[in-house]
Every structure is written in C-alpha cells, then in structure tokens.
Amino acid sequence: MHEQQPEDRNGTRGPEAEDRRRRVSVTAFVAGVVAGLGFFLFFPGLPHVIDWGAILVALAAGVAARAGCLAWLGRGEAGRRGR
C-alpha cells in the first residue's frame, strides 16, 4: 500500500514535493518561453525577427505558464489534503 507522508508545519509534504514543484515550475517556464519565441518566429504575417519586445513577451509568457502550473499543482495538492 501507499504510505502517506506526514505534513510539516507549513502544510507541505517535504523535500520530494518541493523537488517536484521546482521541476514543474522550471519546465513550465521554459515551455512558455519557447512557445512565445516560437510564436514570433513562425506566426504568418509577423516579421520573423526576434527583438527585445519579443524576448520580453516570451519571458512574460514563461512567467504566466509557471504561475498557472504552480496554481494547478497547488489545487491538486489541496484536494488530496482534504481542504
């Protein structure tokens, strides 16, 4: 059977949960940046040039993807804890 890990003071499940959250956040950020840059590179009708505006928009897309994934992950963890 699967044994539940005890929660610590701030409601997390230890270093494994933090490791998973870090991996998910880095992966989501990189995916968002790549998707943003890919949009500016390949979308028809746009000049296919990566300038500072495209880089800033891609970074913002990465931050938004990271925040969304962490919120989604947190919602799943809260549901498992019974909140």
Chimera marker file (.cmm) of the C-alpha trace (Angstrom):
<marker_set name="trace">
<marker id="1" x="0.000" y="0.000" z="0.000" r="1" g="1" b="0" radius="0.5"/>
<marker id="2" x="0.976" y="3.597" z="-0.444" r="1" g="1" b="0" radius="0.5"/>
<marker id="3" x="2.020" y="5.233" z="2.784" r="1" g="1" b="0" radius="0.5"/>
<marker id="4" x="1.140" y="8.892" z="3.262" r="1" g="1" b="0" radius="0.5"/>
<marker id="5" x="3.932" y="11.202" z="4.269" r="1" g="1" b="0" radius="0.5"/>
<marker id="6" x="3.291" y="13.410" z="7.261" r="1" g="1" b="0" radius="0.5"/>
<marker id="7" x="2.893" y="17.105" z="6.585" r="1" g="1" b="0" radius="0.5"/>
<marker id="8" x="5.223" y="19.585" z="8.198" r="1" g="1" b="0" radius="0.5"/>
<marker id="9" x="4.272" y="22.894" z="9.827" r="1" g="1" b="0" radius="0.5"/>
<marker id="10" x="3.528" y="24.860" z="6.653" r="1" g="1" b="0" radius="0.5"/>
<marker id="11" x="1.444" y="22.112" z="5.012" r="1" g="1" b="0" radius="0.5"/>
<marker id="12" x="3.975" y="20.785" z="2.513" r="1" g="1" b="0" radius="0.5"/>
<marker id="13" x="4.925" y="17.168" z="2.115" r="1" g="1" b="0" radius="0.5"/>
<marker id="14" x="8.677" y="17.502" z="2.438" r="1" g="1" b="0" radius="0.5"/>
<marker id="15" x="11.621" y="17.731" z="0.075" r="1" g="1" b="0" radius="0.5"/>
<marker id="16" x="10.080" y="15.415" z="-2.545" r="1" g="1" b="0" radius="0.5"/>
<marker id="17" x="7.133" y="17.761" z="-3.005" r="1" g="1" b="0" radius="0.5"/>
<marker id="18" x="9.437" y="20.778" z="-3.221" r="1" g="1" b="0" radius="0.5"/>
<marker id="19" x="11.578" y="18.975" z="-5.786" r="1" g="1" b="0" radius="0.5"/>
<marker id="20" x="8.520" y="18.206" z="-7.884" r="1" g="1" b="0" radius="0.5"/>
<marker id="21" x="7.242" y="21.789" z="-7.657" r="1" g="1" b="0" radius="0.5"/>
<marker id="22" x="10.659" y="23.123" z="-8.709" r="1" g="1" b="0" radius="0.5"/>
<marker id="23" x="10.874" y="20.741" z="-11.687" r="1" g="1" b="0" radius="0.5"/>
<marker id="24" x="7.332" y="21.607" z="-12.781" r="1" g="1" b="0" radius="0.5"/>
<marker id="25" x="7.935" y="25.353" z="-12.462" r="1" g="1" b="0" radius="0.5"/>
<marker id="26" x="11.205" y="25.264" z="-14.436" r="1" g="1" b="0" radius="0.5"/>
<marker id="27" x="9.656" y="23.084" z="-17.147" r="1" g="1" b="0" radius="0.5"/>
<marker id="28" x="6.610" y="25.332" z="-17.433" r="1" g="1" b="0" radius="0.5"/>
<marker id="29" x="8.745" y="28.478" z="-17.613" r="1" g="1" b="0" radius="0.5"/>
<marker id="30" x="10.977" y="27.049" z="-20.345" r="1" g="1" b="0" radius="0.5"/>
<marker id="31" x="7.947" y="25.785" z="-22.297" r="1" g="1" b="0" radius="0.5"/>
<marker id="32" x="6.315" y="29.217" z="-22.082" r="1" g="1" b="0" radius="0.5"/>
<marker id="33" x="9.460" y="30.999" z="-23.262" r="1" g="1" b="0" radius="0.5"/>
<marker id="34" x="9.923" y="28.574" z="-26.153" r="1" g="1" b="0" radius="0.5"/>
<marker id="35" x="6.255" y="28.891" z="-27.127" r="1" g="1" b="0" radius="0.5"/>
<marker id="36" x="6.482" y="32.683" z="-27.025" r="1" g="1" b="0" radius="0.5"/>
<marker id="37" x="9.624" y="32.794" z="-29.136" r="1" g="1" b="0" radius="0.5"/>
<marker id="38" x="8.195" y="30.193" z="-31.497" r="1" g="1" b="0" radius="0.5"/>
<marker id="39" x="5.112" y="32.347" z="-31.971" r="1" g="1" b="0" radius="0.5"/>
<marker id="40" x="7.215" y="35.301" z="-33.046" r="1" g="1" b="0" radius="0.5"/>
<marker id="41" x="9.401" y="33.139" z="-35.281" r="1" g="1" b="0" radius="0.5"/>
<marker id="42" x="6.753" y="31.190" z="-37.165" r="1" g="1" b="0" radius="0.5"/>
<marker id="43" x="3.406" y="33.052" z="-36.997" r="1" g="1" b="0" radius="0.5"/>
<marker id="44" x="2.440" y="34.195" z="-40.523" r="1" g="1" b="0" radius="0.5"/>
<marker id="45" x="2.217" y="37.926" z="-41.040" r="1" g="1" b="0" radius="0.5"/>
<marker id="46" x="4.710" y="38.880" z="-38.355" r="1" g="1" b="0" radius="0.5"/>
<marker id="47" x="8.251" y="39.887" z="-39.182" r="1" g="1" b="0" radius="0.5"/>
<marker id="48" x="10.383" y="36.871" z="-38.374" r="1" g="1" b="0" radius="0.5"/>
<marker id="49" x="12.779" y="38.797" z="-36.202" r="1" g="1" b="0" radius="0.5"/>
<marker id="50" x="13.443" y="38.296" z="-32.516" r="1" g="1" b="0" radius="0.5"/>
<marker id="51" x="13.823" y="41.726" z="-30.937" r="1" g="1" b="0" radius="0.5"/>
<marker id="52" x="13.674" y="42.923" z="-27.328" r="1" g="1" b="0" radius="0.5"/>
<marker id="53" x="9.887" y="43.139" z="-27.426" r="1" g="1" b="0" radius="0.5"/>
<marker id="54" x="9.593" y="39.512" z="-28.500" r="1" g="1" b="0" radius="0.5"/>
<marker id="55" x="12.021" y="38.447" z="-25.765" r="1" g="1" b="0" radius="0.5"/>
<marker id="56" x="10.083" y="40.342" z="-23.092" r="1" g="1" b="0" radius="0.5"/>
<marker id="57" x="6.758" y="38.896" z="-24.268" r="1" g="1" b="0" radius="0.5"/>
<marker id="58" x="8.275" y="35.395" z="-24.286" r="1" g="1" b="0" radius="0.5"/>
<marker id="59" x="9.556" y="35.887" z="-20.723" r="1" g="1" b="0" radius="0.5"/>
<marker id="60" x="6.106" y="37.104" z="-19.650" r="1" g="1" b="0" radius="0.5"/>
<marker id="61" x="4.565" y="34.013" z="-21.262" r="1" g="1" b="0" radius="0.5"/>
<marker id="62" x="7.033" y="31.855" z="-19.341" r="1" g="1" b="0" radius="0.5"/>
<marker id="63" x="6.144" y="33.541" z="-16.044" r="1" g="1" b="0" radius="0.5"/>
<marker id="64" x="2.427" y="33.127" z="-16.773" r="1" g="1" b="0" radius="0.5"/>
<marker id="65" x="2.884" y="29.439" z="-17.652" r="1" g="1" b="0" radius="0.5"/>
<marker id="66" x="4.889" y="28.877" z="-14.464" r="1" g="1" b="0" radius="0.5"/>
<marker id="67" x="2.283" y="30.593" z="-12.302" r="1" g="1" b="0" radius="0.5"/>
<marker id="68" x="-0.521" y="28.635" z="-13.946" r="1" g="1" b="0" radius="0.5"/>
<marker id="69" x="1.215" y="25.300" z="-13.448" r="1" g="1" b="0" radius="0.5"/>
<marker id="70" x="2.029" y="26.037" z="-9.818" r="1" g="1" b="0" radius="0.5"/>
<marker id="71" x="-1.577" y="27.079" z="-9.161" r="1" g="1" b="0" radius="0.5"/>
<marker id="72" x="-2.828" y="23.919" z="-10.838" r="1" g="1" b="0" radius="0.5"/>
<marker id="73" x="-0.373" y="21.783" z="-8.872" r="1" g="1" b="0" radius="0.5"/>
<marker id="74" x="-1.324" y="23.529" z="-5.621" r="1" g="1" b="0" radius="0.5"/>
<marker id="75" x="-5.017" y="22.982" z="-6.269" r="1" g="1" b="0" radius="0.5"/>
<marker id="76" x="-4.379" y="19.264" z="-6.737" r="1" g="1" b="0" radius="0.5"/>
<marker id="77" x="-2.344" y="19.045" z="-3.540" r="1" g="1" b="0" radius="0.5"/>
<marker id="78" x="-5.025" y="20.905" z="-1.584" r="1" g="1" b="0" radius="0.5"/>
<marker id="79" x="-7.644" y="18.453" z="-2.852" r="1" g="1" b="0" radius="0.5"/>
<marker id="80" x="-5.559" y="15.486" z="-1.690" r="1" g="1" b="0" radius="0.5"/>
<marker id="81" x="-5.211" y="17.047" z="1.758" r="1" g="1" b="0" radius="0.5"/>
<marker id="82" x="-8.971" y="17.435" z="2.058" r="1" g="1" b="0" radius="0.5"/>
<marker id="83" x="-9.179" y="21.222" z="2.018" r="1" g="1" b="0" radius="0.5"/>
<link id1="1" id2="2" r="1" g="1" b="0" radius="0.2"/>
<link id1="2" id2="3" r="1" g="1" b="0" radius="0.2"/>
<link id1="3" id2="4" r="1" g="1" b="0" radius="0.2"/>
<link id1="4" id2="5" r="1" g="1" b="0" radius="0.2"/>
<link id1="5" id2="6" r="1" g="1" b="0" radius="0.2"/>
<link id1="6" id2="7" r="1" g="1" b="0" radius="0.2"/>
<link id1="7" id2="8" r="1" g="1" b="0" radius="0.2"/>
<link id1="8" id2="9" r="1" g="1" b="0" radius="0.2"/>
<link id1="9" id2="10" r="1" g="1" b="0" radius="0.2"/>
<link id1="10" id2="11" r="1" g="1" b="0" radius="0.2"/>
<link id1="11" id2="12" r="1" g="1" b="0" radius="0.2"/>
<link id1="12" id2="13" r="1" g="1" b="0" radius="0.2"/>
<link id1="13" id2="14" r="1" g="1" b="0" radius="0.2"/>
<link id1="14" id2="15" r="1" g="1" b="0" radius="0.2"/>
<link id1="15" id2="16" r="1" g="1" b="0" radius="0.2"/>
<link id1="16" id2="17" r="1" g="1" b="0" radius="0.2"/>
<link id1="17" id2="18" r="1" g="1" b="0" radius="0.2"/>
<link id1="18" id2="19" r="1" g="1" b="0" radius="0.2"/>
<link id1="19" id2="20" r="1" g="1" b="0" radius="0.2"/>
<link id1="20" id2="21" r="1" g="1" b="0" radius="0.2"/>
<link id1="21" id2="22" r="1" g="1" b="0" radius="0.2"/>
<link id1="22" id2="23" r="1" g="1" b="0" radius="0.2"/>
<link id1="23" id2="24" r="1" g="1" b="0" radius="0.2"/>
<link id1="24" id2="25" r="1" g="1" b="0" radius="0.2"/>
<link id1="25" id2="26" r="1" g="1" b="0" radius="0.2"/>
<link id1="26" id2="27" r="1" g="1" b="0" radius="0.2"/>
<link id1="27" id2="28" r="1" g="1" b="0" radius="0.2"/>
<link id1="28" id2="29" r="1" g="1" b="0" radius="0.2"/>
<link id1="29" id2="30" r="1" g="1" b="0" radius="0.2"/>
<link id1="30" id2="31" r="1" g="1" b="0" radius="0.2"/>
<link id1="31" id2="32" r="1" g="1" b="0" radius="0.2"/>
<link id1="32" id2="33" r="1" g="1" b="0" radius="0.2"/>
<link id1="33" id2="34" r="1" g="1" b="0" radius="0.2"/>
<link id1="34" id2="35" r="1" g="1" b="0" radius="0.2"/>
<link id1="35" id2="36" r="1" g="1" b="0" radius="0.2"/>
<link id1="36" id2="37" r="1" g="1" b="0" radius="0.2"/>
<link id1="37" id2="38" r="1" g="1" b="0" radius="0.2"/>
<link id1="38" id2="39" r="1" g="1" b="0" radius="0.2"/>
<link id1="39" id2="40" r="1" g="1" b="0" radius="0.2"/>
<link id1="40" id2="41" r="1" g="1" b="0" radius="0.2"/>
<link id1="41" id2="42" r="1" g="1" b="0" radius="0.2"/>
<link id1="42" id2="43" r="1" g="1" b="0" radius="0.2"/>
<link id1="43" id2="44" r="1" g="1" b="0" radius="0.2"/>
<link id1="44" id2="45" r="1" g="1" b="0" radius="0.2"/>
<link id1="45" id2="46" r="1" g="1" b="0" radius="0.2"/>
<link id1="46" id2="47" r="1" g="1" b="0" radius="0.2"/>
<link id1="47" id2="48" r="1" g="1" b="0" radius="0.2"/>
<link id1="48" id2="49" r="1" g="1" b="0" radius="0.2"/>
<link id1="49" id2="50" r="1" g="1" b="0" radius="0.2"/>
<link id1="50" id2="51" r="1" g="1" b="0" radius="0.2"/>
<link id1="51" id2="52" r="1" g="1" b="0" radius="0.2"/>
<link id1="52" id2="53" r="1" g="1" b="0" radius="0.2"/>
<link id1="53" id2="54" r="1" g="1" b="0" radius="0.2"/>
<link id1="54" id2="55" r="1" g="1" b="0" radius="0.2"/>
<link id1="55" id2="56" r="1" g="1" b="0" radius="0.2"/>
<link id1="56" id2="57" r="1" g="1" b="0" radius="0.2"/>
<link id1="57" id2="58" r="1" g="1" b="0" radius="0.2"/>
<link id1="58" id2="59" r="1" g="1" b="0" radius="0.2"/>
<link id1="59" id2="60" r="1" g="1" b="0" radius="0.2"/>
<link id1="60" id2="61" r="1" g="1" b="0" radius="0.2"/>
<link id1="61" id2="62" r="1" g="1" b="0" radius="0.2"/>
<link id1="62" id2="63" r="1" g="1" b="0" radius="0.2"/>
<link id1="63" id2="64" r="1" g="1" b="0" radius="0.2"/>
<link id1="64" id2="65" r="1" g="1" b="0" radius="0.2"/>
<link id1="65" id2="66" r="1" g="1" b="0" radius="0.2"/>
<link id1="66" id2="67" r="1" g="1" b="0" radius="0.2"/>
<link id1="67" id2="68" r="1" g="1" b="0" radius="0.2"/>
<link id1="68" id2="69" r="1" g="1" b="0" radius="0.2"/>
<link id1="69" id2="70" r="1" g="1" b="0" radius="0.2"/>
<link id1="70" id2="71" r="1" g="1" b="0" radius="0.2"/>
<link id1="71" id2="72" r="1" g="1" b="0" radius="0.2"/>
<link id1="72" id2="73" r="1" g="1" b="0" radius="0.2"/>
<link id1="73" id2="74" r="1" g="1" b="0" radius="0.2"/>
<link id1="74" id2="75" r="1" g="1" b="0" radius="0.2"/>
<link id1="75" id2="76" r="1" g="1" b="0" radius="0.2"/>
<link id1="76" id2="77" r="1" g="1" b="0" radius="0.2"/>
<link id1="77" id2="78" r="1" g="1" b="0" radius="0.2"/>
<link id1="78" id2="79" r="1" g="1" b="0" radius="0.2"/>
<link id1="79" id2="80" r="1" g="1" b="0" radius="0.2"/>
<link id1="80" id2="81" r="1" g="1" b="0" radius="0.2"/>
<link id1="81" id2="82" r="1" g="1" b="0" radius="0.2"/>
<link id1="82" id2="83" r="1" g="1" b="0" radius="0.2"/>
</marker_set>
